[in-house]
C-alpha cells in the first residue's frame, strides 16, 4: 500500500445514523454516569462524541435534557439525535482564489499563501486548499484528498504540487517515497550561523504536548540539509532542503540546532539575544518565517524533470528590508 510521505489526518468513520435513537438503560448499568452508559449502548461512537452531543442538547433522559455527569439507575428511556461530524461530511467545493504557477492534465503547482489551511481538520472544516481545489477542478472529487500529496503548515507559504488523477497521485507519492521530489525552503532563524550542515535526527509526536513534534529516539527518520543564504545581525536567512517530509520538520530541526524560526510561537524557547530594536522587530513578525521556495519533480506522465521557483512573499521580504534598515541605523 502506498502512503503519502507526510502524516495526514485519519478521521475514523463511525456509522452514520441520523434518525432519532430510542434506548433503554439496562439495569446492569445502574450507577454509571450517563456518558459511560451511552458508550456501552452505542460503542460505534467515541465517548468524546457522545459527550459533545449531550452538551448540545441532543440527548434526553425520560424526556428531559441530559447532563454529562448525571447518573442513570437502569430503566431510563434515552433519546439520542446523532449528528454527523464535519470530518464525515463530503468536502464542499468553494470559490477560493488560487495562485497557480503551472497546470496540465496531470498536475497543478500552487503557490500557497500564508493563512490557507491545506486539508480540512479540527476547527478548519471549510475554507481550505482542498475546498478550493474541488471548485477549480471538480474531477478531483474522484481522487483521494483531492490530489493533495504533501502539505504546508497554515502559516507557511510557497510551492505545492497536486495530482489531478489517481495515476498521477500514485506516481508522485512514489517519488516522495524515493526522495526524488526536491523541496527547498527559505527560513529566517534566530542567531548567527557560521556554516551550513545536515541535521539527521528522528522526529515524533511530543509525548505530552500533542500539538507539537519533537526530536525523539524511536521517531521517524528526518533529514534536513541547510546552508546560509544571507547573514544579518542577530538572525540568519537559511536555505533548507528536505530529504524527508516529517510534520514541522524544519521548525523542529532548527530549534534542535538552537536556532528556532523567527515568529514560531510553538517552538521558540525563551528570549533571544540581539539588539533591543532588532529583537522588537523580529518578535513582532506574526508567523513562522518559512517559505517553500523551490520544487522539482519528474512529471508523473512524461517523466520530464520539471522545476519551479517562488520569490519570498511580501511579508518576509519586507521584514528583511527592515532588518537591513535597523542594522544601518545601529552602525
N, C-alpha and C positions, 0 to 999 in steps of 0.2 A: 504494500500500500504506500502510495506516495503522499507525503505530508509536506505542508509548507515549512520553510526554514524557521519562521518565527512563530511564536505561540499566538493563536487566535482564541477569542472567547469560545468556550464549548458549552453552549446552553443545553442543559438536559431537557428533553422533550417529555413532558408529562401528558397523560391522556387529556384531550381537550373535551371537557364536559361543560356545556354552557346552560343546561337545563337545571332547574331547582332540584336539589337533592334533599330527600326526607330520610332521616336516620333516627334510630333509637339507640340510646346509650345502653350497652349490656350491663347487667347487674355486676358482672365480674370487674367492670371498670369503675365501680363506685369508689369515690375518694380521690380520683385523678383530677388534675386540672383540665379544663376544657380543651386546651390545645393538645395536651397529651392524649386525651381520649380521641380527638379528631385524627391524630397521627395513626392511631390503631384502626380507626374506621376507614380512613382514606389514605392508605400507605403510598398511593401513587403521587401524592403531593408532599412537599417538604414541610417541616414544621414552620419555617420562616414564612412560607407562602400562606399557610393556614392562619398564622398569627396576623399576617397582613390583612387577610380577608376579615378576620374578627374585628380588627381595628377600623376597617372600612364599613362596618355595619352589615356585612354580607352573611353573618351567622346569627341565628336566633336560637334561644333555648326556651322551649314551651311558649313560643310566640313573642318573647321579649328579647331585646338586643343583648348580645353577649359581651363579656369581657374576657380577656386572655386568661387572667388568673383565677376566675371563678371556678369552683369545684362542681363536679357532677356526682350524683349518687346512684345512678342507674335508673333506667326507665324514662329519662327525659327525652322529649321529642326535639330533635335538632333539624333546623333548616339551613342549608348551605347553598349560596348562589355563587358558584365558581366563576372566576373572571380570568380570561386568558391573559397571560403575562405578555408584555410587549416583545420579549425575546421569542415568543412563539408565534407572533404575527408575521405575515409576509411583509417584507420591507416594501415601502411605497416609493415610487418614483417622485422626485422633487426637482423643480426647476432651479437648480443652484449653479451659478456660473463656474465654469472650469477653465483653467489656463492650460490648454492642450498644445504641447510643443511638437507632437508627432502623432499621426494616426493612419492606420491602414486597415485591411480586413482582419488582421490577426491581433494587433496590439494597439494600445493607447499609452502614450507617455505624457504624464501630467506634472506640472509644476505646482505642487500643493502649497497654498498659502498658510500662514500662521493662523491657528484657531479652528481649522477644519478637522473634525474628527474623522478618522478613516472608516471605521466599522461601527455599526450600532452596538451599544453596550449600556451598562448601568448609567442612567442619567442622561444618556445621549441616544435615544431611540430614533430620533429624526434629525434631519439637517446634516447628515454625514456624507462623506465621499461616495459611499455605496448608494445612497439615495440619489445623489447627483448622477452617478453613472447609469442607473436604471432609467433616468429621464433622457440622458444623452444617447444611450444605445439600448433600447428596450429589450433587444435579444439577449442582453446579459442576464436576464432573469432565469435563463436556462443554464447558466454557468455558475458553479458554486462560488459564493461570496462575490457575485457579480464580477468575477475575473480577478479579484484582488489576490496577489500572491505574496506581498510583503507590506509592511506598514511603516508609517512615520508617526511619532507622537503628535498629539494635537498641536502643541506649541513648537514643533519642528517644521521648518519649511523645506521645500525642494522637490527633487525629481522622484517619481514613482512610475513603475510600469504596470499596466493592467492588461490581462488577456481577454480577448473578445470571443474566443471559442474554447471549448474544453481541450481540444488538441493543443492549442497554443498555451493554455494554462499548464497542462501536463509537462510540456517541453520547458517552460520557464521554471517550474518547480524543480525539475531535474537539473537545470542549470544552477539554481540556488544550491541544491544539494552537492553538486560537483564543484561549487565555488567558482564557476566561470563567469557569473554576473559580477561585474566590478562596480562598487559603490564608494564614492568618496564624499566626505563631509568637511565643511569648514566649521570649526568650533573656536569660540573665544573663551579662553580659560584664565583663571586667576593665577598670578605668579609668572615669573620669567623663566622659561625653559632655555637651556643651553644647547640641547641637541635632541634629535628625534630617537625613535626606537620602536620596539614591539612590546605590546602588553599581551601576555598569554596566561591568563588566569581564569578559572571557571566561574560562571555566573549562575546563580539560582535565586529562587524567591526568598526574600528576607524572612528569617524564622519567626519574627514577632511583628514586623510591620508589613502587612500583606500588600500594600500599595507600592512597596519598594523592592528592587532587586539588590543583590549583594554578591560580593566575591565570596564563594563558598566552596570548601572542599567537598567534592562529590557533585558539584553543579555541572552544567553543560559547558562543553568546551567553548571558549570565546577568545578570539584573536583579533587585535586591533593594531595596525601599523600607524604611526603618527610621525609627522615631520613639521618643522617650523615654517610657517608661511610668512609671518611678519611679527616682529617683536615690538612691544610697547612697554613703557614704564608700568610695572605692576600687573601686566597681563600679556598674553601671547595668543596670536591667531595661529591655530594649528590645523593641518590637513590630516584627516583620519581616513584610512582605507580599511574597510571591513573584510575579513576573511569569512567570518560567521555573522549571523544576524540575530543575536540574542536581544530580548527586550531591554531597552535602556542601555545597550552595551557601551556606547561611547561615554555616556554620562557616568556609568558605574566605573569604567576603566580609568577615566581621567581623574575621578575622585580618589580611586585607589592609588593613583600615581601621586596624589597630593595637589592636584590642580583641577578642582571642580569647575564646571562651566559657569560663566557669568550668567546670572539670572536664574540659576537652577535652585528653586526653593526646596526641592525634595532632597537633593544630595549635598548641597553646600553646607559645610560644617564650620560654625564659629565665624568670628570676624576675620576678614582677610586683611593682610598688611599691605598698605600702599599709601601714597599721599592722600590726605583727607579729601581734597577736592575731587581727585580721581575716584576714591572709594565711594563718595556720594553719587558720582555719575554712574559707576558700574552697578552699585546697589539699586539704582533706580531703573535698571533695564528690566522690563516686566515678564520676560520669559527666558528659557534656556537659549543661549546664543549658539544655535546649531542649525546648519543649513546643508541639505543634501545637494551638493554642487555638481556631481558628475555621475553618470550612469552609463554603463557599457554592457552589451549582451549580444549573443548570437540570435539573429531573427529566428523565431520558432518555426517558420516555414521554409525560408530560403537558406538559412544558415549563415547569411551575411553578417559580419561583425558591424555593429552599429553603436554609436556613442553620442551622448548629449551632454551639454554643459548648461548650468544655470548660474547667473550672477547672484551675488549676495542680495537679499531682499533689502528694501529701503531702510527698515529699522536697524539692521545690523550695519549697513553702510554708513548710516547717519551716526551711529554710535562710534564707529572707528574714526570718523571725521572729528567728532567732539573730543575723543581721546587725544588725537593729534593736537587739537587746539589747546586742550588742558596741558599737554606736555610742553607746547611752545610757551604758554603763559608762565610755566614754572621754571623755565630755563634761565 
